Amino acid sequence: MSFYNFSEETNPAAEDEHYMRLALHEAQKAYAAQEIPIGAVVVCKGRVVGRGHNLTEQLNDVTAHAEMQAFTSASQTLGGKYLKECTLYVTVEPCVMCAGASYWTQIGRLVYGASEPKRGFLSKSNHLLHPRTILKGGVLSEECSDLMKRFFINKRG
């Protein structure tokens, strides 16, 4: 796990971009493995405590989404299932399943890159997150979206 400590004076937007770039790095791993390129990291008090990328093809498991991998990793690192003081950074708006999982982890904050109007949880309901979870979208959205577009163009091509 990497450690990156932001000072009190750090711009929160710069911090979000930094961690989203780490999530994009995870998404690149999925892309290289011919998985849908979504990546996620869980950060707690300036420390990456979990990371993951899509493994649905490799594991032959429809639930092996990036967020699920990152939640499992974070829970193992922290020794508990609740992630109240953590932030999930994910390159694409979570699906309903992953939003539900974030509810059960009680994640403190969820930050995503690209919107997903077809399969993202916000297209179904904006009440799937824990009531205390802070939601922020659109961080490095173009980069996150471009990676997805490139993947599907290459898949069809």
RADA-V290525 format. One line per field, one symbol per residue. ss: DSSP state (H for helix, E for strand, C for the rest). phi: phi as a letter, one per 20 degrees, with the letter a starting at -180 (. if undefined). Layout:
ss: ???
phi: ???
//
This chain:
ss: CCECCCCCCCCHHHHHHHHHHHHHHHHHHHHHCCCCCCEEEEEECCEEEEEEECCHHHHCCCCCCHHHHHHHHHHHHHCCCCCCCEEEEEEECCCHHHHHHHHHHCCCEEEEEECCCCCCHHHCCCCCCCCCCEEECCCCHHHHHHHHHHHHHHHHC
phi: .ecbdefgeffgfffffgffffffffffffgfemegfccbcddclmcfdbbabgcfffelbfeefgfffffffffffemaeecgedcedcfcgffgffffffgfflgfbccceefcfedffffdaedeeggefedcdnflgffffffffffffffef
//
